[in-house]
Amino acid sequence: MRLLLSVFLFFITVFPANAQDAGSEPSPIRFDRNHSTLGFNVPIVNGLSKVTGKFTDFTIDLIWNETDLTASSVRLEIQVESIDTGIDGRNNHLKSDDFFDVALHPTITFESKSIRRDGLGYLADGQLTMHGVTRDVSLPLTNQTYTSDAGDSWTVFRVNYKIDRTDYGMNWKHSSVDFFVGDEIETDIVLLTR
């Protein structure tokens, strides 16, 4: 009995829960939410300064098959209510109808149509929906794996992409300085898996 228990513990340790049986549908990669970030930064006064922030409530389904990218896909859903720039008043302004209008548009979503190689990285072609506007985009995706001397392994998937907020109907300008808040938002999405 002890031998059977030892064998069982060995297999569930060595083969993670998202490993697939032959012929079964692949399950999404599990991410370390505590060490993953959906971040962004906004230029202030033509880039003289910047505001950084992140979304803390999100779900992501990534199926990854590097040898057959046609079997890979990604779907991301962000709860806009979770936006955090470190200042409550600014967070509330971003949630208002000047920007995201959370009451009408509570989520940001991206759903891939295909993933393809692009140089040393990849492009995830799909639809990004934000503030009630859907656009076709190609998100640059990279991945990198680190393996320790002890054999522990981590992989990070990263997206760095610039979005023009006016493309999504967010046209708010400062009342006296129209260039105070920049239009081009840089996203920095870092997803760690082990």
C-alpha positions as CSV (number, residue, x, y, z in Angstrom):
1,M,0.0,0.0,0.0
2,R,2.8,2.4,0.9
3,L,4.5,1.6,-2.4
4,L,1.3,2.4,-4.4
5,L,0.9,5.6,-2.5
6,S,4.5,6.6,-3.2
7,V,4.1,5.8,-6.9
8,F,0.9,7.9,-7.0
9,L,2.6,10.9,-5.3
10,F,5.5,10.6,-7.7
11,F,3.3,10.8,-10.8
12,I,1.2,13.7,-9.6
13,T,4.4,15.6,-8.8
14,V,6.3,14.9,-11.9
15,F,3.3,15.2,-14.3
16,P,1.4,18.4,-13.6
17,A,-2.4,18.6,-13.6
18,N,-2.4,20.3,-17.1
19,A,-0.6,17.4,-18.7
20,Q,-2.8,15.7,-21.3
21,D,-3.8,12.2,-21.9
22,A,-3.3,11.0,-25.5
23,G,-6.2,12.2,-27.7
24,S,-7.6,14.6,-25.1
25,E,-8.1,18.4,-25.6
26,P,-5.2,20.5,-24.3
27,S,-6.0,22.6,-21.3
28,P,-4.8,26.1,-20.8
29,I,-1.5,26.8,-19.2
30,R,-1.7,27.7,-15.5
31,F,-0.1,31.0,-14.6
32,D,1.4,32.2,-11.4
33,R,-1.0,35.1,-10.7
34,N,1.1,36.4,-7.8
35,H,4.1,37.0,-10.2
36,S,2.3,37.9,-13.4
37,T,1.3,41.5,-14.3
38,L,-1.1,43.2,-16.7
39,G,0.6,46.6,-16.7
40,F,0.5,49.8,-18.7
41,N,2.0,53.3,-18.7
42,V,0.6,56.6,-20.0
43,P,2.8,59.5,-21.1
44,I,2.2,62.8,-19.4
45,V,3.1,66.2,-20.9
46,N,4.5,64.6,-24.1
47,G,6.4,62.0,-22.2
48,L,8.0,64.3,-19.7
49,S,6.5,62.0,-17.0
50,K,4.3,58.9,-17.1
51,V,1.6,57.3,-15.0
52,T,1.9,53.5,-14.5
53,G,-0.8,51.1,-13.6
54,K,-2.1,47.6,-13.8
55,F,-5.2,45.5,-13.8
56,T,-5.4,43.0,-10.9
57,D,-8.5,40.9,-11.9
58,F,-8.1,39.0,-15.2
59,T,-8.5,35.5,-16.7
60,I,-6.3,34.1,-19.5
61,D,-6.7,30.9,-21.4
62,L,-3.5,30.1,-23.3
63,I,-3.1,26.9,-25.3
64,W,0.5,26.7,-26.4
65,N,2.0,24.2,-28.9
66,E,5.3,25.6,-30.2
67,T,5.7,22.8,-32.7
68,D,2.2,23.3,-34.1
69,L,1.1,26.9,-33.7
70,T,-2.2,26.2,-35.4
71,A,-3.1,24.3,-32.2
72,S,-2.3,27.4,-30.1
73,S,-4.7,30.0,-29.0
74,V,-5.1,32.8,-26.4
75,R,-8.1,34.5,-24.8
76,L,-7.8,37.3,-22.3
77,E,-10.5,38.9,-20.2
78,I,-9.8,41.9,-17.9
79,Q,-12.2,43.3,-15.4
80,V,-11.7,47.1,-15.8
81,E,-13.0,47.7,-12.3
82,S,-9.7,46.3,-11.0
83,I,-7.6,49.1,-12.5
84,D,-5.0,50.3,-10.1
85,T,-2.7,53.3,-10.6
86,G,-2.0,53.9,-6.9
87,I,-4.3,56.8,-6.5
88,D,-8.0,56.2,-5.8
89,G,-9.2,59.5,-7.4
90,R,-7.4,58.7,-10.6
91,N,-8.7,55.1,-10.7
92,N,-12.2,56.5,-10.3
93,H,-11.7,58.9,-13.2
94,L,-10.4,56.2,-15.4
95,K,-13.5,54.1,-14.6
96,S,-15.8,57.0,-15.5
97,D,-17.4,57.8,-18.9
98,D,-14.4,60.1,-19.6
99,F,-12.4,56.9,-20.2
100,F,-13.4,53.2,-19.8
101,D,-17.0,53.8,-18.7
102,V,-17.0,50.7,-16.5
103,A,-20.8,50.8,-16.0
104,L,-21.3,50.2,-19.8
105,H,-18.1,48.4,-20.7
106,P,-16.9,46.3,-17.7
107,T,-14.4,44.2,-19.5
108,I,-11.5,44.3,-22.0
109,T,-11.1,41.2,-24.1
110,F,-8.7,39.8,-26.6
111,E,-9.3,36.6,-28.5
112,S,-6.8,35.2,-31.0
113,K,-7.7,34.0,-34.5
114,S,-4.2,32.6,-35.1
115,I,-0.7,32.6,-33.7
116,R,2.3,32.7,-36.1
117,R,6.1,33.0,-35.9
118,D,7.6,36.5,-36.4
119,G,11.4,36.5,-36.2
120,L,12.5,35.3,-32.8
121,G,9.0,35.8,-31.4
122,Y,5.4,35.3,-32.4
123,L,2.3,37.4,-33.4
124,A,-1.1,36.7,-32.0
125,D,-3.6,37.9,-34.5
126,G,-7.0,38.5,-33.1
127,Q,-9.7,41.0,-31.9
128,L,-9.2,43.4,-29.0
129,T,-12.4,44.8,-27.6
130,M,-12.2,47.8,-25.3
131,H,-14.7,50.6,-24.4
132,G,-17.2,48.8,-26.7
133,V,-15.0,49.0,-29.7
134,T,-13.5,45.9,-31.4
135,R,-10.4,46.1,-33.6
136,D,-8.2,43.6,-35.3
137,V,-4.7,43.7,-33.8
138,S,-1.5,41.6,-34.0
139,L,0.0,41.4,-30.5
140,P,3.8,40.7,-30.4
141,L,4.4,37.7,-28.1
142,T,7.7,36.4,-26.8
143,N,8.4,33.5,-24.4
144,Q,11.5,32.6,-22.5
145,T,12.3,29.8,-20.1
146,Y,14.7,29.7,-17.2
147,T,15.9,26.4,-15.7
148,S,17.8,26.4,-12.4
149,D,20.7,24.2,-11.6
150,A,18.4,22.1,-9.5
151,G,16.2,21.5,-12.6
152,D,13.3,23.8,-11.6
153,S,11.9,25.5,-14.7
154,W,9.8,28.7,-15.3
155,T,8.5,30.2,-18.5
156,V,7.4,33.8,-19.1
157,F,5.1,34.9,-21.9
158,R,5.3,38.7,-22.6
159,V,3.4,41.2,-24.7
160,N,4.6,44.7,-25.2
161,Y,2.2,46.7,-27.3
162,K,1.1,50.3,-27.9
163,I,-2.5,51.2,-28.1
164,D,-3.9,54.6,-29.3
165,R,-6.8,55.1,-26.8
166,T,-8.6,57.4,-29.3
167,D,-9.0,54.3,-31.6
168,Y,-11.3,53.0,-28.9
169,G,-13.3,56.1,-28.4
170,M,-11.5,57.4,-25.4
171,N,-10.9,61.0,-26.4
172,W,-10.8,62.9,-23.1
173,K,-8.5,65.8,-22.9
174,H,-7.3,68.0,-20.0
175,S,-9.5,71.1,-19.8
176,S,-6.6,73.5,-20.2
177,V,-3.7,71.5,-21.7
178,D,-4.9,69.2,-24.4
179,F,-1.6,67.2,-24.7
180,F,-1.3,66.7,-20.9
181,V,-2.4,63.0,-21.1
182,G,-1.0,61.2,-24.0
183,D,-3.0,59.1,-26.5
184,E,-0.5,56.2,-27.0
185,I,-0.7,53.7,-24.1
186,E,2.1,51.2,-23.7
187,T,1.0,47.8,-22.4
188,D,3.4,45.4,-20.6
189,I,1.9,42.0,-20.0
190,V,4.1,39.5,-18.2
191,L,2.7,36.0,-17.5
192,L,4.8,33.6,-15.5
193,T,4.2,29.9,-15.5
194,R,6.0,27.0,-13.9
